[in-house]
Amino acid sequence: AQTVTQSQPEMSVQEAETVTLSCTYDTSESNYYLFWYKQPPSRQMILVIRQEAYKQQNATENRFSVNFQKAAKSFSLKISDSQLGDTAMYFCASRLQGAQKLVFGQGTRLTINP
Amino acid sequence: SAVISQKPSRDICQRGTSLTIQCQVDSQVTMMFWYRQQPGQSLTLIATANQGSEATYESGFVIDKFPISRPNLTFSTLTVSNMSPEDSSIYLCSVAHSSGGYTFGSGTRLTVV
């Protein structure tokens, strides 16, 4: 079975600080995709970053980067120079290659304080 | 990536009634997905809807409670039937891209009273 675990229900940092959100997953497959989604109060699910498991290089998107540790089945999200607009729920998710189903973690509520 | 229009954005319904949620995609997609997000919780997949065939439901979800239609490659509906307060949730539709990513609708916030 495919499972995703986010162990931090809530986090809070000051604006401009760096914050890291944790995610671990469990799968017996070797090929899969990992995602971080952001859900602000508007409810819209927004893709933050995506990582293919076969790629060793960690994905980056502007202020967002991941630390992908395949052997440890860990996929953490680092947000640099955090902004007030980063306040949202963040969900880690995985998808097996060849499958269409996304499996989500429990989410981390991130608050950026001014 | 695809753009999804989801309606209604919110509704307050009486218990025992049904609500149909619509998702319109601006391009043709093979699979559409329906999720439920209970208050303060993560997203749980209800079912996968393929055009021209019966939807595939996840464990714990049944067709009688959540009937789905998929009349063409750009449109799908999810009905929440015989509602109870426990059905109060956000319902979201989603489509997969050929590039491996997903786009979500803006969600329907349902409150059952």
Interface residues (C-beta under 8 A of the other chain):
Chain A: Y33 F35 S42 R43 Q44 M45 L47 R50 E52 F91 R95 Q100 K101 L102 V103 F104 G105 Q106 G107
Chain B: M31 F33 Q41 S42 L43 T44 L45 T48 I90 L92 S94 A96 G100 G101 Y102 F104 S106 G107 R109
